[in-house]
Amino acid sequence: MKQLKTHTVIISLIGIIASGTVFFHFVEGWSWLDSYFFTVVTISTVGYGQLVPATALGKLATTALIFVGLGVFVIAIQQFALYHMRKREEHTQWLIAHLGHTRAKDTPAANADDSPDLNDRDANGS
């Protein structure tokens, strides 16, 4: 999966939230806080239902916000997860590389004396 530039994702997310906030403030007549809250709750799919657009234009814009905003929100979450997966992979590779150099090649395994044949004879009474 291709990783997008961090600032692109952040600017897109901020742009969607700002646009929704301004739109609902002026079209629905909500306070700035209510407009912001509605926008974030809508694109994050939480949907408390406390605020509902009353105008036809507000309802149409909410539909567009759901599709566009949810897409940007999902991409932001996906990129965040991808970043952390890559960091974990890098750390695992570093750890394996460093642990692999500390074990001597001729050192026997810790359970080398536990032969499966000995265990079978002990169980059979031999």
Secondary structure, 3 states (H helix, E strand, C coil): CCCCCHHHHHHHHHHHHHHHHHHHHHHCCCCHHHHHHHHHHHHCCCCCCCCCCCCHHHHHHHHHHHHHHHHHHHHHHHHHHHHHHHHHHHHHHHHHHHHHCCCCCCCCCCCCCCCHHHHHHHHHCC
